[in-house]
Amino acid sequence: MVFFIRPEKWRARHAAVVARSWKVRLLLVEDSRRLQRSLGTGLRRSGHFVDIAADGEEALSALAEHRYDVVILDLMLPKVDGLTVLRRMRAGGDDTHVLILTARERVEDRVIGLNGGADDFLVKPFAFEELLARVGALARRKYGLKNPRLCVGSLEIDTAAREVFRASQPIALAPREYALLELLALRQGRVVSRDDIEQHIYEGRLDPTSNVVEAAVCALRRRIDIEAEPSLIETRRGAGYVLRKAAS
């Protein structure tokens, strides 16, 4: 059976679904062009950054070149099957969370996939809302989080509602400003490189000489910082940016 998002139904549910979605970089590995279009469109409209591979060889090439938060992997693929892709990922030390898609309903097939290193399983046909929810759960698991609310001192980020507060006062952020803040908050206390920001926020499409990332960080500082207090975002020259853990 083929899963397909009917546009009129998707639009009616989109507003409720997108508020529950974590914004992550995904690799969708699916050989069906129809599914590539429908899932790719739905995931991008939900705010995710999506690369698509049509077979196992393309998937392995993409995984060697980019870092992903979640891989959505079909098992029945040409050239290199999904299970082999998964096993090669794990054998090479790639611990990216993998959600397997399959038309196989047998328990044995799920057991083989999970034992091969998969993190979750979804049997076709499925509801798009469930796919989004599972992607969000895997993204939270990657960062060791269960609570959708992130706190950095007096800064609060509600990743479910996509709302931001500083000292209990709401802060309005543009979509990319929010995505940047969420990325920094998920890795608070750790350096986030310019390359990571490009990959997650701008899909790695920036010119190497561009100062878009630097300008975005400056704009975000203006939004979230409080006058006369140190900035929450530290610049580590030559390394990247850190959202400080211990904030006043």
Buried (B, 14 or more C-beta within 10 A) or exposed (E): EEBBBEEEEBEEBBEEBBBBBBBBBBBBBBBBEEBBBBBBBBBEBBBBBBBBBBBBBBBBEBBEEEBBBBBBBBBBBEBBBBBBBBEBBBEEEBEBBBBBBBBBEEEEBBEBBEEBBBBBBBBBEEEBBEBBBBBBBBBBBBEEBEEBEBEBBBBBBBBEEBBBBBEEEEBEBEEBBBBBBBBBBBBBEEEBBBEBBBBBBBBBEBEEEEEBBEEBBEBBBEBBBBEEEEBBBEBEEEEBBBBBEEBE
